[in-house]
Amino acid sequence: MEPLGLGLGLFTFALMLACMALAVLFNRELQRRQAVSAQLQRAERDMSNILHSIPSLVGSWDVNLYNRFGNQAHETWFGVPLEKLHGMHMRDLLGPERFQQTELLLAKALEGEVQVFETRLTDAQGIRRHIIVSYTPERDGDKVLGLFIQATDISERKRMEDLLFEEKELMRLTLQSIGDAVVCCDAQGQVTYLNPVAQRLTGWQGFDAAGCDVDEVIRLVPSEVGADLKSPLRTAMRDDRALPPTRGAVSHRTTHQRFDVELSASPIADRHGHVTGAVAVLRDVTQAVAMQARMARLAHYDVLTDLPNRVLLQDRAQQAIAQAQREGKCVAVIYLDLDGFKQVNDAMGHDVGDQLLVQWSRRLQAVVRQTDTVCRQGGDEFVLLLPAIGGAEQAGVVARKLMQQCVEPFVLQGVTLSLGLSGGISLYPQHGQNLDELTRHADAAMYAAKQAGRNQIRQYQGPATPPSLVVQKDELA
């Protein structure tokens, strides 16, 4: 009996040890399961907190479009409590009209196609929202188990997009309506924009110019000989500063018509201050330049005959006297007056008188050298300035040529007229040191010629000596 009792005791002990081991293993497994369950609960809680806190609407729906999950945004947007949302059909959430509008998209999503679209929604608080919605199929292999739906409020983004569009449209209309040409380029100097005025000046269309080198599109040449005009836009980008207005000219691409412009260029920078391009504004000053040139000519030339006036004569006389002083030469001033001009004016009218003056001015220009100046003093009085001459003898040669011009009659409106000429000559330095003295003495000599019977040119001799005869029309007959 003893061996049997000993074996039974050992078996019982082993059984107890086994039960204890099983209890330990069971306890460990229970603790592990509890830990996993706690982790799952934390993960579920964290996921729930995340989904409820995000501003987007997030929900899960089965294939029959009954809700399985929805975050807090459903209550904010649709006014449906979460406990009521679970198990609700989407038609009841959206309403019959909106559900009908999205039914086709829901059907495609349940077939496995992701659907993304934008729409508008007035929420439970009456706030108008612009939202972007995505229907994403939940799959188990090829089988669709339901839909994951996300809707994000993009109202602020759309508002900014609308503001940006309005600002861009306003800028576009402004650039199209202003009278100046605007050309933009990127950081590589390639054209990105031309407004209509720029297209008219350059001859480039916007689609042709896009991507072309800006210096090819704006062919800027200097207005003055010898001036150096480097690429204004590239200079503005390189120096990162606005350039002051620069005068130049651009040539039309096809017609080669030249436009005088005033160009200013400025760099374009992003919000970080990096230069991303440049803009040039070209103001067409062609008419202003032409008007300026015309005004300058009117200030120095006679309107009727296009001969230099007294202002220009004064300037050229100063130069001629300075040259004569350096070279030891003489300067002659010849005063001329057409005899009988007043009678032509009175008998045939001022228009015919003007024609006579134009013909006479051309005859005078045909006689003198290119370095000489023929000036219309006023009425029928003309002044000739002969720089760098040898003396009275050379002045007399010119006087004879002038008198010869009156030998041939004038033809005015079919009428042949013979006119006389009276003139006076003064010489620098003998008869004066400046133009005023020389013209005054030449005028005195001309007056003496008229007093002596007209049709002659006399030379001034001095205040106490009568002017001497140089040439008489009768001598040339």
HULINFEN-V702342 format. One record per residue. N is the residue number from 0. PHI is phi as a letter, one per 20 degrees, with the letter a starting at -180 (NA if undefined). D_CENTER is the distance of its C-alpha to the mean C-alpha in Angstrom with 1 decimal. Layout:
N|PHI|D_CENTER  N|PHI|D_CENTER
This chain:
0|NA|121.5  1|f|120.0  2|g|117.8  3|f|116.7  4|f|115.8  5|f|114.0  6|f|111.8  7|f|111.1  8|f|110.0  9|f|107.7  10|f|106.2  11|f|105.6  12|f|104.0  13|f|101.7  14|f|100.8  15|f|100.0  16|f|97.8  17|f|95.9  18|f|95.4  19|f|94.1  20|f|91.6  21|f|90.5  22|f|90.0  23|f|87.9  24|f|85.8  25|f|85.4  26|f|84.3  27|f|81.7  28|f|80.4  29|f|80.4  30|f|78.4  31|f|75.9  32|f|75.5  33|f|75.1  34|f|72.4  35|f|70.6  36|f|70.9  37|f|69.6  38|f|66.6  39|f|65.9  40|f|66.2  41|f|63.8  42|f|61.3  43|f|61.7  44|f|61.3  45|f|58.3  46|f|56.7  47|f|57.6  48|f|56.1  49|f|52.9  50|f|52.7  51|f|53.5  52|e|51.0  53|f|47.9  54|f|45.6  55|f|45.6  56|e|48.4  57|c|50.6  58|b|53.7  59|c|56.2  60|c|57.8  61|e|60.6  62|f|60.6  63|e|62.0  64|m|59.1  65|d|61.3  66|f|59.9  67|d|61.1  68|a|58.8  69|b|56.1  70|e|54.4  71|f|54.1  72|f|50.8  73|f|53.0  74|f|54.7  75|f|51.5  76|e|49.7  77|d|52.7  78|m|55.3  79|d|57.8  80|f|60.0  81|f|60.1  82|f|63.9  83|e|63.5  84|f|60.5  85|g|62.6  86|n|64.1  87|f|62.0  88|f|60.8  89|f|57.0  90|f|57.6  91|f|59.1  92|f|56.2  93|e|53.4  94|n|55.3  95|g|56.1  96|f|52.8  97|f|50.5  98|f|53.0  99|f|53.0  100|f|49.2  101|d|49.3  102|f|52.7  103|f|51.2  104|f|49.0  105|f|52.1  106|f|54.1  107|f|51.7  108|f|51.6  109|f|55.4  110|e|55.3  111|o|53.5  112|e|49.8  113|f|47.4  114|d|45.6  115|c|42.3  116|b|40.7  117|d|39.0  118|b|40.6  119|d|41.1  120|b|44.2  121|e|45.6  122|f|47.9  123|f|51.3  124|e|49.7  125|n|47.5  126|e|44.3  127|e|41.8  128|d|40.8  129|d|38.4  130|c|40.2  131|d|40.0  132|d|43.5  133|c|45.1  134|d|48.5  135|d|49.9  136|f|53.3  137|e|56.0  138|d|58.0  139|c|61.3  140|m|60.8  141|e|60.0  142|e|61.3  143|e|59.0  144|e|60.8  145|r|58.2  146|c|54.7  147|d|52.6  148|d|50.2  149|c|47.3  150|c|45.0  151|d|42.1  152|f|40.4  153|d|36.6  154|g|36.0  155|f|33.9  156|f|31.9  157|f|31.3  158|f|30.4  159|f|27.8  160|f|26.6  161|f|26.4  162|f|24.6  163|f|22.1  164|f|21.7  165|f|21.4  166|f|18.7  167|f|16.9  168|f|17.5  169|f|16.5  170|f|13.1  171|f|12.9  172|f|14.1  173|f|11.8  174|f|8.6  175|f|10.6  176|e|11.9  177|f|9.4  178|e|9.2  179|e|5.6  180|e|3.7  181|c|2.4  182|c|5.0  183|d|7.9  184|c|11.3  185|e|14.7  186|f|17.1  187|e|18.3  188|n|15.1  189|e|15.2  190|f|12.3  191|d|12.6  192|b|9.9  193|c|8.0  194|e|7.8  195|g|10.1  196|f|8.2  197|f|6.8  198|f|10.4  199|f|11.8  200|f|10.5  201|e|11.4  202|n|14.3  203|e|13.8  204|e|14.7  205|g|13.5  206|f|17.1  207|f|17.5  208|f|14.5  209|g|15.4  210|n|17.4  211|e|16.7  212|f|16.0  213|f|12.4  214|f|13.9  215|f|15.5  216|f|12.5  217|e|10.6  218|e|13.8  219|e|13.0  220|d|16.3  221|f|17.6  222|f|18.4  223|d|21.7  224|f|24.4  225|n|25.1  226|f|21.8  227|d|20.7  228|d|17.0  229|f|17.1  230|g|14.4  231|f|12.0  232|f|11.1  233|f|14.8  234|f|15.9  235|f|14.0  236|f|15.7  237|f|19.0  238|e|19.3  239|l|18.0  240|b|16.4  241|f|13.4  242|e|13.1  243|f|13.4  244|g|11.4  245|c|12.6  246|e|13.6  247|a|13.7  248|b|13.6  249|d|12.5  250|d|15.3  251|f|15.4  252|f|16.9  253|d|20.0  254|e|20.5  255|m|19.5  256|f|18.4  257|e|16.8  258|d|13.8  259|f|13.6  260|c|10.2  261|d|9.7  262|d|7.5  263|c|7.8  264|c|8.3  265|b|10.4  266|f|12.8  267|d|13.5  268|c|17.3  269|e|19.9  270|f|22.6  271|e|24.7  272|n|22.2  273|e|21.7  274|f|18.3  275|d|17.2  276|r|13.9  277|b|10.6  278|c|7.0  279|d|4.6  280|d|2.5  281|d|4.4  282|e|7.1  283|f|9.8  284|d|12.9  285|g|15.3  286|f|17.7  287|f|17.7  288|f|18.6  289|f|21.1  290|f|22.5  291|f|22.8  292|f|24.6  293|f|26.8  294|f|27.6  295|f|28.5  296|f|30.7  297|f|32.3  298|f|33.2  299|c|35.1  300|c|36.3  301|f|38.6  302|f|37.0  303|f|40.1  304|e|41.0  305|m|37.8  306|e|40.1  307|g|39.4  308|e|40.3  309|f|42.4  310|f|39.4  311|f|38.6  312|f|42.4  313|f|42.9  314|f|40.4  315|f|41.9  316|f|45.4  317|f|44.8  318|f|43.7  319|f|46.7  320|f|49.2  321|f|47.8  322|f|48.2  323|f|51.7  324|f|52.7  325|f|51.8  326|d|53.4  327|m|56.3  328|d|55.3  329|d|55.4  330|c|52.8  331|d|53.9  332|c|52.6  333|d|53.8  334|e|53.8  335|c|54.2  336|b|55.1  337|f|55.8  338|f|59.2  339|n|59.4  340|f|55.7  341|f|56.6  342|f|59.1  343|f|56.6  344|f|54.1  345|f|56.9  346|e|58.4  347|d|55.5  348|n|52.6  349|f|49.5  350|f|47.5  351|f|50.2  352|f|50.3  353|f|46.6  354|f|47.2  355|f|50.1  356|f|47.9  357|f|45.3  358|f|48.1  359|f|49.7  360|f|46.5  361|f|46.2  362|f|49.8  363|f|49.3  364|f|46.4  365|f|48.5  366|e|51.2  367|e|49.4  368|f|47.8  369|f|44.1  370|e|44.5  371|e|46.1  372|c|44.4  373|d|45.3  374|c|44.3  375|e|44.9  376|f|46.5  377|q|46.7  378|l|48.8  379|d|50.8  380|e|50.9  381|c|49.2  382|c|49.1  383|d|49.2  384|d|48.4  385|d|50.1  386|e|49.3  387|l|51.5  388|d|54.6  389|f|58.1  390|r|59.7  391|f|61.3  392|f|62.5  393|f|59.0  394|f|57.8  395|f|60.8  396|f|59.8  397|f|56.4  398|f|58.2  399|f|60.5  400|f|57.5  401|f|55.9  402|f|59.2  403|f|59.5  404|f|56.3  405|e|58.2  406|f|61.1  407|f|59.2  408|f|58.9  409|e|55.7  410|d|55.2  411|c|53.4  412|l|53.3  413|n|56.3  414|d|58.3  415|e|59.4  416|c|59.5  417|d|60.9  418|c|59.6  419|d|60.7  420|b|58.9  421|c|59.7  422|b|58.2  423|c|58.7  424|c|57.9  425|c|57.6  426|c|57.2  427|e|55.7  428|e|57.4  429|f|60.6  430|d|59.5  431|r|56.7  432|d|54.4  433|b|51.1  434|f|49.6  435|f|51.0  436|f|54.5  437|f|54.2  438|f|52.8  439|f|55.4  440|f|58.2  441|f|56.9  442|f|56.7  443|f|60.3  444|f|61.4  445|f|59.8  446|f|61.6  447|f|64.8  448|f|64.2  449|f|63.9  450|f|67.0  451|e|68.8  452|o|68.2  453|m|64.6  454|l|63.6  455|b|63.6  456|c|61.6  457|d|63.2  458|d|62.4  459|f|62.5  460|d|65.5  461|q|65.6  462|f|66.4  463|d|70.1  464|c|70.0  465|f|69.0  466|g|66.2  467|e|67.6  468|f|67.1  469|d|64.8  470|b|64.7  471|c|66.1  472|g|65.1  473|f|68.8  474|f|68.9  475|e|66.3  476|f|67.9
